[in-house]
Amino acid sequence: MRINLISDTVTVPTPQMLKAMFEANVGDDVFKKDESVNHLERKVAEMFGKEAALFFPSGTMANQTAIKLHTNPGDQVICDKDAHIYNYEGGGVSFNSGVSCKLIDGHRGMFTAAQAKAAINPPDFYHSPLTALIALENTANRGGGACWDFSEIEKIHTVARENDLGFHLDGARLWNALVEKGETPEQYGKLFDTISVCLSKGLGCPVGSVLIADEETIHKALRIRKILGGGMRQAGYLAAAGTYALDHHMKRLAEDHDKAKEIGKTLEQLTFIKNVEPIDTNIIIFYLQDDIDEQGFLSKLEALGIDLIGMGSGKLRIVTHLDYTTKMHQEFLKVIQNVL
Ligand SMILES: *Cc1c(COP(=O)(O)O)cnc(C)c1O
């Protein structure tokens, strides 16, 4: 039994999900003739109380499309220093949109309305890049799956509106936040101009993300997706997995959160671990004591059938997910206590 905790993207479709995929009605989605894709897009748009949505092969492409929609070359995007769009999208903000990021030194990947406001360049000061967009990430990945305080998001929304800025949510793991905080997609749909969500993380799909916005924005997004090479043909096989996951895999995210919190409690008691960051959802970030070799530790676990990942600067990460069973959980808790 291998226990893979490197990410919640490692899941494979369940037999029931595969069945839904096999039975999908498909067509050519580049001509918008794929029933299953159209169904998923309508479903997600409705969930968020927005006019429209667009299916994407990846969250990165959905985010990059949103950034392109909100900016012109030379503009600046405000985001946290730990943001996925800044750290993990291959420099796409500059490659695709010709923009730079103004990084906020936030806490666990999250920042305040006051910090957002202070990061805006005065629009008539032509020496500085023109601020065009504020981008948030919920849950915050490098922040250890941290959930935002919704009232702070409302305040940042006000800052964005008062300064005529776009407002984008990287909601790759928004589902986890919704389940954990008892929030609704509509709450987010009301505040953000554009929202990207991943189907391929906690929801357990093999592929897929969705960008949600108003009709006009999604119409423009269609062209950008095409330019980025993201127009897919019989994508309904993938979209059907998404529809299945939204119907069947949402509530169970709470189980991933419970397991993550149990792991955290165990890690806190181990003397070779220096610190465990607070655990809000399905991501656990922890640090080994300084005298313990990170690579050696990871190799030892690997030999015992457990895969974890280093995030750099001594940060280690564990992510619980759909394919991490209760049996694996018991085994992992046993192994980690005796590894050194
Ligand atoms: C995973 C992730 C994405 C998108 O990643 P893809 O692998 O391109 O689907 C975007 N933002 C965050 C915060 C993520 O964790």
Residues whose N, C-alpha, C, O or C-beta is under 5 A from the ligand:
A	BS01	LIG	S58 G59 T60 M61 H84 E137 T139 N141 D170 A172
